[in-house]
Amino acid sequence: QLLLYGILTFISTIVGLLQPVIINNLIKYVESSEASVLYGLGLALSSFLVACTKFFSVQWYYFLVERTGMKIKNSLGTLVYYKSLQVSNISKGNASNLLNLDPSKIAAIVWDIHSLWSLPLQIGLTLYMIYRWLGVSVFAGLAIILLFLPVNWWLLKRFSSTEDKIMDFKDKRVKKLTEILQGIMIVKLFSWEEKVSD
């Protein structure tokens, strides 16, 4: 299945890069008075076919990856649930995080695994195409992108630490709520409402 995902990613990447080339040729055709009508019809048909191919490849990829991610998430959630029933020293907050958040993060790997090669390919081909159209001025934009990479890394690090703090607060909240609900259950079980209200 991962091979099929890779093929669909490659098709959508290449087809997505073909769209601006066809549109550029279509603009040149409109500006030119010597080109044949068949050439213009071919460009228009190519633009339509490229758009359809990209749409179907991307949607099929999303469907397959989402289905695989759901299978992974549900399987891991089931395994964690059965394991939590056997382990006695796990808190309910940690169990909740393990059941809900961690399987989702692992399932998200399916979405990102082909980005390791598709993004460099897309960036390289895009830079080559822009270089052919604009010349050396493309490197000014590339330099700005490279300058902002440390800023992005710093922001991601801050977001990650903030997310860890949020998880700690969620664990504490779940623990407090569990204690409150257990106390209410004991009060109701022994009919201590009047004694507690006094």
C-alpha positions in Angstrom: 0.0 0.0 0.0 2.9 2.4 0.7 4.1 1.9 -2.8 0.7 2.8 -4.2 0.7 5.9 -2.0 4.1 6.8 -3.3 2.9 6.4 -6.9 -0.1 8.6 -6.3 2.1 11.2 -4.6 4.5 11.2 -7.6 1.7 11.5 -10.1 0.0 14.4 -8.3 3.4 16.2 -7.8 4.4 15.9 -11.5 0.9 16.7 -12.8 0.7 19.7 -10.5 3.9 21.1 -11.9 2.7 20.5 -15.5 -0.3 22.9 -15.0 1.7 26.2 -15.0 3.7 25.0 -18.0 0.5 24.3 -20.0 -1.0 27.6 -18.9 2.2 29.5 -20.0 2.1 27.8 -23.4 -1.6 28.6 -23.6 -0.9 32.3 -22.9 1.8 32.3 -25.6 -0.7 30.7 -28.0 -3.3 33.4 -27.4 -0.7 36.1 -27.9 0.6 34.5 -31.1 -1.4 34.8 -34.4 0.6 32.1 -36.3 -0.2 29.0 -34.2 -2.7 26.5 -35.5 -6.1 26.0 -33.9 -5.4 22.3 -33.3 -2.4 23.3 -31.2 -4.6 25.5 -29.0 -7.3 22.8 -28.7 -4.5 20.4 -27.7 -3.3 22.8 -25.0 -6.8 23.3 -23.7 -7.5 19.5 -23.6 -4.2 18.9 -21.9 -5.0 21.5 -19.3 -8.3 19.8 -18.6 -6.8 16.3 -18.5 -4.0 17.5 -16.2 -6.5 19.1 -13.8 -8.7 15.9 -13.8 -5.6 13.7 -13.2 -4.4 15.8 -10.3 -7.9 15.9 -8.7 -8.4 12.1 -8.9 -4.9 11.2 -7.8 -5.0 13.6 -4.8 -8.5 12.5 -3.7 -7.7 8.8 -4.1 -4.5 9.4 -2.1 -6.4 11.2 0.7 -9.0 8.4 0.8 -6.5 5.6 1.0 -4.3 7.3 3.5 -7.2 8.3 5.7 -8.5 4.8 5.7 -5.1 3.4 6.6 -4.6 6.0 9.3 -8.0 5.1 10.9 -7.0 1.4 10.9 -3.7 2.2 12.6 -5.4 4.5 15.1 -8.1 2.0 16.0 -5.7 -0.9 16.3 -3.4 1.0 18.6 -6.2 2.3 20.7 -7.5 -1.2 21.2 -4.1 -2.5 22.1 -3.6 0.3 24.6 -7.0 -0.2 26.1 -6.4 -3.9 26.7 -3.0 -3.2 28.1 -4.3 -0.5 30.5 -6.8 -3.1 31.9 -3.8 -5.3 32.8 -1.6 -2.5 34.3 -2.7 -1.2 37.7 -0.3 1.8 38.2 -1.3 3.8 35.2 -3.2 7.1 35.8 -6.5 7.7 34.0 -5.1 10.9 32.5 -2.2 9.0 31.0 -4.5 6.3 29.8 -6.7 8.9 28.1 -3.7 10.5 26.4 -2.5 7.1 25.3 -5.9 6.1 23.9 -6.7 9.4 22.1 -3.6 11.4 21.3 -0.7 9.0 20.8 -2.4 6.7 18.3 -3.4 9.8 16.3 0.2 11.0 16.2 1.4 7.6 15.0 -1.3 7.4 12.4 -0.3 10.8 11.1 3.0 9.3 10.0 1.1 7.7 7.0 0.3 11.2 5.8 3.9 12.5 6.1 6.0 9.5 5.1 6.1 10.4 1.4 6.8 14.0 2.1 10.4 13.0 2.8 11.1 12.6 -0.9 8.1 14.4 -2.6 8.8 17.8 -1.0 12.5 18.0 -2.1 11.4 16.8 -5.6 8.7 19.4 -5.8 10.9 22.2 -4.5 13.8 21.3 -6.9 11.5 21.1 -9.9 9.7 24.3 -9.0 13.0 26.2 -8.5 14.2 24.9 -11.9 11.1 26.0 -13.6 11.2 29.5 -12.0 14.9 29.8 -12.8 14.1 29.1 -16.5 11.4 31.8 -16.5 13.0 34.5 -14.2 16.7 33.8 -14.2 19.0 34.4 -11.2 16.4 36.5 -9.4 14.9 33.2 -8.1 17.9 32.8 -5.7 16.8 36.0 -3.8 13.5 34.3 -2.9 15.4 31.1 -2.0 17.8 33.1 0.3 14.8 34.6 2.1 13.3 31.2 2.7 16.6 29.8 4.0 17.0 32.8 6.3 13.6 32.1 7.9 14.2 28.4 8.5 15.8 29.0 11.9 12.8 31.2 12.9 10.5 28.4 11.9 12.5 25.8 13.9 12.4 28.1 17.0 8.7 28.5 16.7 8.1 24.8 16.3 10.2 24.1 19.4 8.2 26.6 21.4 4.9 25.0 20.1 6.2 21.6 21.1 7.1 22.7 24.6 3.7 24.4 25.0 1.9 21.3 23.8 3.8 19.3 26.5 2.6 21.7 29.2 -1.0 21.5 27.9 -0.8 17.7 28.1 0.4 17.9 31.8 -2.5 20.3 32.6 -4.9 17.9 30.9 -3.6 15.0 33.0 -4.1 17.0 36.2 -7.6 18.0 35.1 -8.6 14.4 34.3 -7.2 13.3 37.7 -9.1 15.9 39.6 -12.4 15.2 37.8 -11.9 11.4 38.4 -11.4 12.1 42.1 -14.5 14.3 42.3 -16.7 11.8 40.4 -15.5 9.0 42.7 -16.3 11.1 45.7 -19.8 11.8 44.3 -20.3 8.1 43.6 -19.3 7.2 47.2 -21.7 9.8 48.7 -24.5 8.5 46.5 -23.7 4.9 47.2 -24.0 5.3 51.0 -26.7 7.9 50.9 -24.6 10.5 52.7 -26.2 13.5 51.0 -27.6 15.0 54.2 -24.5 14.4 56.2 -22.3 16.0 53.5 -24.7 19.0 53.1 -24.6 19.6 56.9 
